[in-house]
């Protein structure tokens, strides 16, 4: 790129965020971190950055990569951030009341963020691929070790569960003829029936005894005859007394 090239004439695929509500100075501090980086590395840097401007810049970078892939048919794995800059936008003026009736100006800055991605040359691309090839086996080894530890833990858990299952009695081993507590058996049913029969017999005897104590027709006739005899005797005695008089 020749010196003095205008920003709108720089080669590559671009994406722009206009009127972003932040100052250009804050955006430039983050753009300096990703300039000249591979798009994957730049995205990782922006992802873990603690500045709020990194969120907007990361979206702009993703848009630039998508434009290069869709419009220019570029391979996303061969792109890098060839240029990125932030231009000042219009400033919003606001006022804040101060002491003695005065007022001070509040300047709300805006900026235009531009990210340009281009294809890496053959040497740089080969160097990047070799670097990733060296990093990938180490990462694979770490993942393999983590996976081995996870597999060992799973094996231990499965073994402990199998031991618990063996310790618990199975349904087939349980005696089907065992009596379930709380449920009536044949013996208890027979005992209850016997007690009920005895109770009914006692109640019938009591009823008969009560009936036998009631007056019958013979006893009623005897009582009437005794009453008539007594009344006749009383009448004879009264007539004798009248005769004596």
C-alpha positions in Angstrom: 0.0 0.0 0.0 1.5 3.3 -1.1 2.0 6.1 1.3 -0.8 8.7 1.2 -3.5 6.3 -0.1 -6.9 7.6 0.8 -9.0 5.6 3.3 -11.7 4.9 0.7 -9.2 3.6 -1.8 -7.5 1.0 0.4 -7.7 -2.6 -1.1 -9.8 -5.3 0.7 -13.3 -5.8 1.8 -14.6 -3.4 4.4 -17.4 -2.9 6.9 -18.3 0.3 8.6 -20.2 1.4 11.7 -21.3 5.0 11.5 -22.4 7.3 14.3 -21.3 5.0 17.0 -22.0 6.6 20.4 -18.4 6.6 21.7 -15.3 8.7 21.2 -12.8 7.9 18.5 -10.1 7.8 21.1 -11.7 4.9 23.0 -12.3 3.0 19.7 -8.7 3.5 18.5 -7.3 1.9 21.7 -9.1 -1.3 20.8 -8.4 -1.1 17.1 -4.7 -1.0 17.8 -4.9 -4.5 19.3 -6.3 -6.2 16.2 -4.5 -4.4 13.4 -2.6 -6.8 11.3 -3.9 -9.9 13.1 -5.6 -12.9 11.5 -9.3 -12.6 11.7 -9.6 -15.6 14.1 -7.0 -14.1 16.4 -8.5 -10.7 16.2 -12.0 -12.1 17.1 -10.5 -13.9 20.1 -8.8 -10.7 21.3 -12.1 -8.7 20.9 -14.1 -11.4 22.6 -12.1 -11.3 25.8 -11.5 -7.6 25.9 -12.9 -5.7 28.9 -13.7 -2.5 26.9 -17.2 -1.9 25.7 -16.0 -0.6 22.4 -14.7 -4.1 21.6 -18.4 -5.3 21.3 -19.1 -2.9 18.5 -15.7 -3.5 16.8 -16.2 -7.3 16.9 -19.6 -7.0 15.2 -17.9 -4.8 12.5 -15.2 -7.4 12.0 -17.7 -10.2 11.6 -19.6 -8.1 9.0 -16.4 -7.5 7.1 -15.5 -11.2 7.0 -19.1 -12.0 5.9 -18.9 -9.4 3.1 -15.5 -10.9 1.9 -17.0 -14.4 1.8 -20.3 -13.5 0.2 -19.3 -10.7 -2.2 -15.7 -11.3 -3.0 -15.7 -15.2 -2.6 -12.8 -15.1 -0.2 -11.8 -17.9 2.2 -12.4 -16.7 5.8 -9.5 -18.7 7.0 -7.1 -16.8 4.8 -8.1 -13.2 5.8 -6.5 -10.8 8.2 -7.2 -7.2 9.4 -5.3 -5.2 6.9 -6.6 -1.8 8.1 -8.9 -0.5 10.8 -9.4 3.1 12.0 -12.0 5.3 13.7 -12.9 8.8 12.4 -14.6 11.4 14.5 -18.3 11.9 13.9 -20.6 14.8 14.9 -20.6 15.9 18.5 -23.9 16.3 20.4 -24.0 19.4 22.6 -25.7 19.3 25.9 -25.8 21.7 28.9 -25.3 21.1 32.6 -26.4 23.7 35.2 -23.6 24.9 37.5 -23.3 27.3 40.4 -24.2 31.1 40.3 -26.6 30.6 37.3 -23.9 29.4 35.0 -23.9 26.4 32.6 -21.2 24.2 31.2 -21.2 22.3 27.9 -21.4 18.5 27.7 -19.9 17.0 24.5 -21.3 13.6 23.5 -18.8 12.3 21.0 -19.6 9.9 18.1 -17.3 8.1 15.6 -17.2 6.1 12.4 -15.4 2.8 12.8 -14.1 1.0 9.6 -12.5 -2.4 9.4 -10.9 -3.7 6.2 -9.9 -7.4 5.7 -7.7 -8.7 3.0 -6.3 -12.0 1.9 -2.9 -13.0 3.4 0.1 -13.5 1.1 1.4 -17.0 0.6 4.3 -16.8 3.0 2.2 -15.3 5.8 -0.6 -17.8 5.3 1.8 -20.7 5.3 3.4 -19.4 8.5 0.0 -19.1 10.1 -1.0 -22.6 9.2 2.2 -24.0 10.5 1.7 -22.1 13.8 -1.8 -23.5 14.1 -0.6 -27.0 13.3 1.9 -26.8 16.2 -0.7 -25.5 18.5 -3.4 -28.0 17.5 -1.6 -31.2 18.7 -1.0 -29.6 22.1 -4.6 -28.6 22.4 -5.6 -32.1 21.2 -3.4 -33.6 23.9 -5.0 -31.4 26.6 -8.4 -32.4 25.3 -7.4 -36.0 25.2 -6.2 -35.8 28.8 -9.4 -34.1 29.9 -11.4 -36.7 28.0 -9.4 -39.5 29.7 -10.1 -38.1 33.1 -13.8 -37.8 32.2 -13.8 -41.4 31.0 -12.2 -42.6 34.2 -14.7 -40.7 36.3 -17.6 -42.2 34.3 -16.2 -45.7 34.8 -16.0 -45.2 38.5 -19.5 -43.9 38.7 -20.8 -46.8 36.6 -18.9 -49.3 38.9 -20.4 -47.8 42.1 -23.9 -47.8 40.6 -23.5 -51.5 39.6 -22.4 -52.3 43.2 -25.4 -50.6 44.6 -27.7 -52.5 42.2 -26.2 -55.8 43.2 -26.5 -55.0 46.9 -30.3 -54.3 46.6 -32.6 -57.4 46.5 -34.1 -58.2 43.2 -37.8 -58.7 42.6 -37.2 -62.4 41.6 -35.4 -63.1 44.9 -38.2 -61.8 47.0 -40.5 -64.5 48.4 -43.9 -64.1 46.7 -45.6 -66.0 49.6 -44.3 -63.5 52.2 -47.1 -61.8 53.9 -47.3 -58.1 53.4 -47.6 -56.2 56.7 -51.0 -54.6 57.1 -52.9 -57.0 54.8 -55.4 -59.6 56.3 -54.5 -63.3 56.1 -56.7 -66.4 56.1 -56.1 -67.1 59.8 -57.1 -63.6 60.8 -60.2 -63.7 58.6 -61.3 -67.1 60.3 -60.7 -65.7 63.8 -62.8 -62.6 63.0 -65.6 -64.8 61.7 -65.5 -67.0 64.8 -65.7 -64.0 67.1 -68.7 -62.6 65.1 -70.5 -66.0 65.3 -70.0 -66.2 69.1 -71.3 -62.6 69.5 -74.4 -63.4 67.5 -75.1 -66.5 69.6 -74.8 -64.5 72.9 -77.2 -61.8 71.5 -79.8 -64.5 70.7 -79.6 -66.0 74.2 -80.1 -62.6 75.8 -83.1 -62.0 73.6 -84.6 -65.3 74.6 -84.1 -64.6 78.3 -85.8 -61.3 78.0 -88.7 -62.8 76.2 -89.1 -65.6 78.8 -89.5 -63.0 81.6 -92.6 -61.6 79.9 -96.2 -62.8 81.2 -97.8 -65.6 79.3 -101.6 -66.4 78.9 -101.5 -69.1 81.7 -100.0 -66.8 84.2 -102.5 -64.1 83.3 -105.5 -66.5 83.9 -104.1 -67.6 87.2 -103.6 -64.0 88.3 -107.2 -63.3 87.3 -108.5 -66.3 89.2 -106.6 -65.3 92.3 -107.9 -61.8 92.1 -111.5 -63.0 91.7 -111.1 -65.3 94.8 -109.8 -62.6 96.8 -112.6 -60.2 95.8 -115.2 -63.0 96.6 -113.7 -63.5 100.1 -113.9 -59.8 100.7 -117.6 -59.7 99.6 -118.5 -62.6 101.9 -116.8 -61.0 104.9 -118.7 -57.7 104.2 -122.0 -59.5 104.1 -121.4 -61.3 107.4 -120.6 -58.1 109.1 -123.9 -56.6 107.8 -125.9 -59.6 109.1 -124.4 -59.3 112.5 -125.3 -55.7 112.7 
